[in-house]
Amino acid sequence: MGQAISERTSKFKSELDAGQDAADRLAKALRDAGFTLPSLGGTYPVQGTPMVELGRARADVISRLAEWIEERA
């Protein structure tokens, strides 16, 4: 039973790390483009899927980000 808990804990940590890695990558890409989302970060996995919380940001920053994306889409 102890090993099963250890394996689940390890898997959970791996999923949590994957979410944080994705958030870090996005944060860097956004910084390189001149944007900052201060609450961006990895969060708890949902049903084994790593998740990223985009968090709160000022409306003017999100509007500029949307415009930047639209110009490149």
GUPAVEX-785208 format. One line per 8 residues: their letters; for each residue z, x, y of C-alpha. Coordinates in steps of 0.02 Angstrom, whole numbers, always signed. Example, Ala and Ser with C-alpha at 12.3 -4.5 7.8 and 13.67 -1.06 7.14 Angstrom:
// GUPAVEX-785208
as> +390:+615:-225  +357:+684:-53
// end
This chain:
// GUPAVEX-785208
mgqaiser> +0:+0:+0  +39:+143:+121  -134:+217:+98  -218:+49:+132  -122:+34:+296  -167:+212:+340  -352:+179:+305  -350:+20:+412
tskfksel> -261:+113:+552  -388:+254:+543  -534:+132:+544  -458:+38:+693  -434:+202:+789  -613:+252:+750  -677:+85:+817  -567:+100:+971
dagqdaad> -631:+278:+1000  -812:+218:+980  -783:+87:+1115  -706:+216:+1232  -848:+338:+1199  -975:+203:+1245  -875:+160:+1402  -867:+344:+1452
rlakalrd> -1054:+363:+1427  -1090:+208:+1533  -968:+264:+1668  -1056:+433:+1681  -1229:+351:+1688  -1167:+232:+1824  -1088:+375:+1923  -1251:+472:+1911
agftlpsl> -1337:+319:+1986  -1206:+303:+2123  -1097:+164:+2050  -916:+154:+1995  -835:+15:+1894  -650:+60:+1907  -591:-45:+1759  -725:+11:+1636
ggtypvqg> -651:+62:+1470  -647:+44:+1283  -542:-99:+1217  -483:-171:+1052  -619:-198:+922  -664:-376:+874  -697:-405:+690  -730:-221:+664
tpmvelgr> -849:-204:+812  -807:-77:+948  -795:-162:+1118  -807:-109:+1300  -718:-198:+1442  -827:-190:+1597  -679:-245:+1701  -667:-294:+1882
aradvisr> -775:-229:+2021  -811:-279:+2200  -950:-407:+2220  -1049:-291:+2335  -1049:-155:+2201  -1109:-276:+2068  -1244:-343:+2184  -1306:-166:+2217
laewieer> -1301:-129:+2031  -1399:-288:+1991  -1529:-242:+2123  -1542:-65:+2052  -1569:-133:+1877  -1695:-264:+1935  -1798:-130:+2021  -1809:-33:+1859
a> -1830:-176:+1735
// end
